[in-house]
Amino acid sequence: MILQFGAGNFLRAFVDLFVSQAGFDEVVVVQSTGIERAEALNLAGGKYHVAIQGYADGKVIDETEQVGSISQALHAGTQWGEVLEIARLPELRWIVSNTTEAGFVLDDADSSDEGVPRSYPAKLLAVLLARHAAGLPGPLILPCELIERNGDRLRELVLQQATRWSVNPEATSWLKESCTWVNNLVDRIVPGAPGKHPLLGVDPLLLSAEPFAFWAIESEAGFALKHPAIVTAPDISPYYLRKVRILNGLHSALVSHALPLGISTVRECVENAGVCRWLQELLYQEIIPVLEGRVEEPEAFAKATLDRFRNPFLEHQLSAIALNHEAKVKVRLLPTYEEYRSKFGREPALLSKLLGK
C-alpha cells in the first residue's frame, strides 16, 4: 500500500500511472488543499485516463491509458483520523508526496501535536508517530518534490519538527533508523487536461502527459516497482547534473537567444531552422563535451530532450521559463562555460556570446 500526499496532476500521471501499469491498486491519496479533487477521485472510483501526447523516436505519440491504482482519496482537514488509521496498517509500505517546494517548510502553527498539522513535514511526522506507536516498521519515504537530495532534506525537516514536539528519544531513533528516506529525481511534463481529446467532457479527471518519463531513485538495493522509466543508482547526483545542464540549460539558453527574436515557445525554436541549428551546435559542441564521462548517455538524453521540445501538443512559453532568468543562468549555463574553458583551454564560442563574456 502507498500513502500519497498530493492529488495533483503530476503524481496522478507519474507515480499513480506507473503503479497502475504494474498492476497494483493500492494508493490512498490525501488532499490537503481543498477537497474537490479527493471527492472527484472517489466519485470516479479512483479511475481516470492519461493521454500520452508528444513526439518521440521520430513520430507523434497520441495514446491513452486508464489509471486504476487509487483505492480511495481522503481530505486531511476533515478525515485526519482516517489518515492516521492508514498509517497503522501493516500493509503500508511507501509514503510519496509532491507538495512543491513550498511544502518543504515548517509552520509556526504546528507548535504542538494536537489537531490536524498545517505543514507537510508535521503531517508526515504525525503519520510516522502513529505507525511507531502501533509497533510497526518504518516505511519507505519518497518525496517527489523537485529539490536536490529531497529525501535527506525532508528527513531534516521532520526531525526538526520532532524536536519542536519533544518526541521521545526512542521514537526519534525509529524515525532515523527504521524509516527509509529516499533521494530521487522525477522528470515528466504534465500540463493538465489535453486541448483536444475524445474523453474531454466524459472524464473530468483526464490528464495529458508527454511520452518522456524518468524517475531516478537513490538505492543500492534496487526498487520494488519495476517500470521502464525507473532507474536506481547508489548516487543519483549525475542524473541531476545531466538534467540541469542539458534540459534546463537549453531552456535558459533559448530564453536568451530566441526570445529577443520574437519566438514565444520552445516548439517554435526547434521548428525555426536557424535557431534549431544554433541550439544543436550549443548542445553537441559545448554542453555535451563537458559532461562526457561524468553522466550516463548524455547524447541519448540530448536526443530525447530535442524530441520533447518538438511536442506538437505542448505550448511551452519561453516567457514562463524566463522567470528568475539570471539566477537560473548561474546554475544552468555558467558552470558549463567555466568547465569548458578549464577542460579545453579555450572559450566556448556560443556560450561566451550568450553570457556576454
C-alpha positions as CSV (number, residue, x, y, z in Angstrom):
1,M,0.0,0.0,0.0
2,I,1.1,3.6,-0.8
3,L,0.0,6.6,1.2
4,Q,0.2,9.6,-1.2
5,F,0.3,13.2,0.0
6,G,-0.9,15.2,-3.0
7,A,-3.8,14.7,-5.5
8,G,-2.3,17.0,-8.2
9,N,-1.7,16.3,-11.9
10,F,1.9,15.3,-11.7
11,L,1.6,12.4,-9.2
12,R,-1.5,11.1,-11.0
13,A,0.3,11.0,-14.4
14,F,3.5,9.7,-12.9
15,V,3.5,7.6,-9.7
16,D,-0.1,6.5,-9.9
17,L,0.2,5.7,-13.6
18,F,3.3,3.6,-13.0
19,V,1.7,1.7,-10.1
20,S,-1.4,1.1,-12.3
21,Q,0.8,-0.1,-15.2
22,A,2.4,-2.6,-12.7
23,G,-1.0,-4.0,-11.9
24,F,-1.5,-2.6,-8.4
25,D,-4.5,-0.8,-7.0
26,E,-3.3,0.3,-3.5
27,V,-2.7,4.0,-3.5
28,V,-4.5,6.1,-0.8
29,V,-4.4,9.7,-1.7
30,V,-4.5,12.6,0.8
31,Q,-5.5,16.0,-0.4
32,S,-4.6,18.9,1.9
33,T,-5.6,22.0,-0.1
34,G,-9.3,21.9,-0.8
35,I,-11.4,18.8,-1.1
36,E,-12.7,18.8,-4.7
37,R,-10.0,16.6,-6.2
38,A,-10.5,13.9,-3.4
39,E,-14.3,14.0,-4.0
40,A,-13.8,13.6,-7.7
41,L,-11.5,10.7,-7.4
42,N,-13.8,8.9,-5.0
43,L,-16.8,9.6,-7.3
44,A,-14.8,8.1,-10.2
45,G,-13.9,5.0,-8.1
46,G,-10.2,6.1,-8.4
47,K,-10.2,5.7,-12.1
48,Y,-9.3,8.2,-14.8
49,H,-7.3,8.5,-18.1
50,V,-3.9,9.9,-19.0
51,A,-3.4,10.9,-22.7
52,I,0.3,10.3,-23.6
53,Q,0.9,13.0,-26.2
54,G,4.1,14.2,-27.7
55,Y,6.9,13.4,-30.1
56,A,9.4,10.5,-29.6
57,D,11.6,8.3,-31.8
58,G,10.7,10.3,-35.0
59,K,7.0,10.1,-34.7
60,V,4.0,11.8,-33.0
61,I,2.6,9.8,-30.0
62,D,-1.1,10.1,-29.1
63,E,-2.1,7.2,-26.8
64,T,-4.5,7.0,-23.8
65,E,-4.1,4.9,-20.7
66,Q,-6.6,4.2,-17.9
67,V,-5.3,4.6,-14.3
68,G,-6.9,2.4,-11.7
69,S,-4.4,2.3,-8.9
70,I,-6.1,4.7,-6.4
71,S,-8.3,2.8,-3.9
72,Q,-9.6,5.9,-2.0
73,A,-8.9,9.6,-1.5
74,L,-9.1,11.4,1.9
75,H,-9.2,15.0,2.8
76,A,-6.7,15.9,5.5
77,G,-8.8,18.7,7.1
78,T,-11.9,16.6,7.7
79,Q,-10.6,13.0,7.6
80,W,-7.4,13.2,9.6
81,G,-8.3,10.3,11.8
82,E,-8.7,8.1,8.8
83,V,-5.3,9.1,7.5
84,L,-3.8,8.0,10.8
85,E,-5.7,4.7,10.6
86,I,-4.0,4.1,7.2
87,A,-0.6,4.8,8.9
88,R,-1.3,2.0,11.4
89,L,-2.0,-0.6,8.7
90,P,0.8,-3.3,8.4
91,E,0.5,-3.4,4.6
92,L,1.6,0.3,4.2
93,R,5.0,0.2,2.6
94,W,5.6,3.6,0.9
95,I,4.7,7.3,1.5
96,V,5.1,9.5,-1.5
97,S,4.5,13.2,-1.9
98,N,4.6,16.2,-4.3
99,T,3.8,19.3,-2.2
100,T,6.1,21.6,-4.4
101,E,9.0,23.5,-2.9
102,A,6.5,25.5,-0.8
103,G,5.7,22.2,1.1
104,F,9.2,21.8,2.3
105,V,8.9,24.3,5.2
106,L,7.8,24.1,8.8
107,D,4.9,26.2,10.1
108,D,4.9,28.0,13.4
109,A,1.3,27.0,13.8
110,D,2.5,23.4,14.4
111,S,3.8,24.2,17.8
112,S,2.0,21.2,19.4
113,D,1.0,17.8,18.1
114,E,-2.7,18.4,18.7
115,G,-5.2,18.6,15.9
116,V,-4.5,18.5,12.1
117,P,-1.0,19.6,11.4
118,R,-0.6,22.5,8.9
119,S,2.8,21.8,7.2
120,Y,3.6,18.7,5.2
121,P,6.6,17.7,7.4
122,A,4.4,17.9,10.5
123,K,1.7,15.8,8.8
124,L,4.3,13.3,7.9
125,L,5.7,13.2,11.4
126,A,2.2,12.6,12.9
127,V,1.6,9.7,10.4
128,L,5.0,8.2,11.3
129,L,4.5,8.6,15.0
130,A,1.1,6.8,14.7
131,R,2.9,4.0,12.9
132,H,5.6,3.8,15.5
133,A,3.1,3.7,18.4
134,A,1.4,0.7,16.6
135,G,4.7,-1.1,16.8
136,L,5.2,-1.3,13.0
137,P,8.3,-0.9,10.9
138,G,9.1,2.4,9.2
139,P,8.0,2.9,5.6
140,L,9.9,3.9,2.5
141,I,9.5,7.7,2.1
142,L,9.7,9.1,-1.5
143,P,9.3,12.8,-1.7
144,C,8.8,13.7,-5.4
145,E,9.4,17.4,-5.0
146,L,12.0,18.9,-7.4
147,I,14.5,19.6,-4.6
148,E,18.0,18.2,-4.8
149,R,18.5,15.4,-2.1
150,N,14.9,15.7,-1.3
151,G,14.8,12.6,0.9
152,D,17.6,14.0,3.1
153,R,16.0,17.4,3.2
154,L,12.6,16.0,4.3
155,R,14.2,13.9,7.0
156,E,15.9,17.0,8.4
157,L,12.6,18.9,8.5
158,V,10.7,16.0,10.1
159,L,13.4,15.7,12.8
160,Q,13.3,19.4,13.4
161,Q,9.5,19.1,13.9
162,A,10.1,16.2,16.2
163,T,12.3,18.4,18.4
164,R,9.5,21.0,18.5
165,W,7.1,18.4,19.7
166,S,9.6,17.0,22.2
167,V,9.3,13.5,20.7
168,N,10.8,10.9,22.9
169,P,14.3,9.5,22.1
170,E,13.0,6.0,21.2
171,A,10.6,7.4,18.6
172,T,13.3,9.8,17.3
173,S,15.7,6.8,16.8
174,W,12.9,4.9,15.0
175,L,12.4,7.9,12.6
176,K,16.2,7.9,11.9
177,E,16.8,4.2,11.6
178,S,13.6,2.4,10.8
179,C,12.3,4.8,8.2
180,T,14.0,4.9,4.8
181,W,14.3,8.4,3.4
182,V,14.9,8.1,-0.4
183,N,16.6,10.8,-2.5
184,N,15.0,10.7,-6.0
185,L,14.6,12.8,-9.2
186,V,11.4,12.9,-11.2
187,D,11.1,14.3,-14.7
188,R,7.9,14.5,-16.8
189,I,5.9,17.4,-18.1
190,V,2.2,17.1,-17.1
191,P,0.4,20.2,-18.5
192,G,-3.1,19.2,-17.3
193,A,-6.1,18.3,-19.4
194,P,-5.4,17.9,-23.2
195,G,-6.6,20.6,-25.5
196,K,-8.4,18.1,-27.7
197,H,-9.4,14.5,-26.8
198,P,-12.5,12.3,-27.2
199,L,-12.7,11.9,-23.4
200,L,-13.0,15.6,-22.7
201,G,-16.3,16.2,-21.0
202,V,-16.5,12.5,-20.3
203,D,-13.7,12.0,-17.8
204,P,-13.4,15.1,-15.5
205,L,-10.0,13.8,-14.3
206,L,-8.5,13.4,-17.7
207,L,-4.8,14.5,-18.0
208,S,-2.2,14.8,-20.7
209,A,1.4,13.9,-20.2
210,E,4.4,13.9,-22.5
211,P,5.8,10.4,-23.6
212,F,9.1,11.1,-21.8
213,A,9.2,10.0,-18.2
214,F,12.2,9.4,-15.9
215,W,12.5,8.5,-12.2
216,A,15.9,8.1,-10.7
217,I,15.9,6.5,-7.2
218,E,18.9,6.5,-5.0
219,S,19.3,3.0,-3.7
220,E,21.9,0.2,-3.6
221,A,19.3,-2.5,-3.2
222,G,17.1,-1.8,-6.2
223,F,13.4,-0.8,-6.1
224,A,10.3,-2.9,-5.8
225,L,8.3,-1.1,-8.5
226,K,9.6,-2.2,-11.9
227,H,9.0,0.2,-14.8
228,P,10.9,1.3,-17.9
229,A,11.1,4.9,-16.6
230,I,12.7,3.9,-13.3
231,V,16.4,3.6,-12.7
232,T,18.2,3.1,-9.5
233,A,21.7,4.0,-8.5
234,P,23.8,4.4,-5.3
235,D,24.3,8.1,-6.2
236,I,21.8,10.0,-8.4
237,S,23.7,13.3,-8.5
238,P,24.9,12.6,-12.1
239,Y,21.3,12.5,-13.2
240,Y,20.6,15.9,-11.6
241,L,23.7,17.2,-13.4
242,R,22.6,15.9,-16.7
243,K,19.1,17.3,-16.4
244,V,20.2,20.8,-15.2
245,R,22.9,21.2,-17.8
246,I,21.1,19.8,-20.8
247,L,17.3,20.2,-20.4
248,N,17.3,23.2,-18.1
249,G,20.4,24.7,-19.7
250,L,18.9,24.6,-23.2
251,H,15.7,26.2,-21.8
252,S,17.6,29.1,-20.4
253,A,19.8,29.4,-23.5
254,L,16.6,29.7,-25.6
255,V,15.3,32.5,-23.4
256,S,18.5,34.5,-24.0
257,H,18.8,33.7,-27.7
258,A,15.3,33.2,-29.1
259,L,13.0,35.4,-27.0
260,P,14.7,38.6,-28.4
261,L,14.0,37.2,-31.9
262,G,10.2,37.3,-31.2
263,I,9.9,33.5,-30.8
264,S,7.5,32.6,-28.0
265,T,7.5,28.9,-27.5
266,V,10.1,26.1,-27.2
267,R,8.5,24.2,-30.1
268,E,8.8,27.2,-32.4
269,C,12.5,27.3,-31.6
270,V,13.1,23.8,-32.9
271,E,10.9,24.5,-35.9
272,N,13.0,27.6,-36.8
273,A,15.9,26.3,-38.9
274,G,18.4,28.9,-37.8
275,V,17.6,28.6,-34.1
276,C,17.5,24.8,-34.2
277,R,20.9,24.7,-35.8
278,W,22.3,27.1,-33.2
279,L,20.7,25.0,-30.4
280,Q,22.2,21.8,-31.7
281,E,25.7,23.4,-32.0
282,L,25.5,24.6,-28.5
283,L,24.3,21.2,-27.2
284,Y,26.7,18.9,-29.1
285,Q,29.8,21.2,-29.3
286,E,29.8,22.9,-25.9
287,I,27.5,21.3,-23.4
288,I,27.9,17.6,-24.0
289,P,31.7,17.7,-24.3
290,V,31.8,19.0,-20.7
291,L,29.5,16.2,-19.5
292,E,31.2,13.2,-21.2
293,G,32.5,10.7,-18.7
294,R,30.5,12.3,-15.9
295,V,26.9,11.4,-16.7
296,E,25.2,8.4,-18.3
297,E,24.4,8.6,-22.0
298,P,24.4,12.4,-22.4
299,E,23.9,12.1,-26.2
300,A,20.8,9.9,-25.8
301,F,19.4,12.3,-23.2
302,A,20.1,15.2,-25.5
303,K,18.2,13.5,-28.4
304,A,15.2,12.8,-26.1
305,T,15.4,16.4,-25.0
306,L,15.1,17.7,-28.5
307,D,12.2,15.3,-29.1
308,R,10.5,16.8,-26.0
309,F,11.0,20.3,-27.5
310,R,9.2,19.2,-30.7
311,N,6.0,18.2,-28.8
312,P,3.1,19.4,-31.0
313,F,0.6,19.1,-28.1
314,L,2.5,21.5,-25.8
315,E,2.9,25.2,-25.9
316,H,5.8,25.7,-23.5
317,Q,6.2,29.5,-23.3
318,L,9.7,31.0,-23.1
319,S,8.2,33.8,-21.0
320,A,7.4,31.3,-18.3
321,I,11.0,29.8,-18.4
322,A,12.3,33.4,-18.2
323,L,11.2,33.8,-14.6
324,N,14.2,34.3,-12.4
325,H,16.3,34.0,-15.5
326,E,19.6,35.5,-14.1
327,A,19.6,33.1,-11.1
328,K,18.9,30.1,-13.4
329,V,21.7,31.0,-15.8
330,K,24.2,30.9,-12.9
331,V,23.3,27.3,-12.2
332,R,22.4,26.0,-15.7
333,L,24.9,27.7,-18.1
334,L,27.7,29.5,-16.3
335,P,29.3,26.3,-14.8
336,T,29.3,24.7,-18.3
337,Y,31.1,27.8,-19.6
338,E,33.7,27.7,-16.9
339,E,34.2,23.9,-17.1
340,Y,34.6,24.1,-20.9
341,R,37.4,26.7,-20.5
342,S,39.1,24.6,-17.9
343,K,38.9,21.4,-19.8
344,F,39.8,22.6,-23.3
345,G,41.8,25.8,-22.6
346,R,39.7,28.0,-24.9
347,E,36.5,29.9,-24.9
348,P,33.2,28.2,-25.9
349,A,32.1,30.5,-28.7
350,L,28.4,30.2,-28.4
351,L,28.3,30.3,-24.6
352,S,30.7,33.2,-24.5
353,K,28.5,35.3,-26.7
354,L,25.3,34.1,-24.8
355,L,26.8,35.1,-21.5
356,G,28.4,38.3,-22.7
357,K,32.0,37.1,-21.9
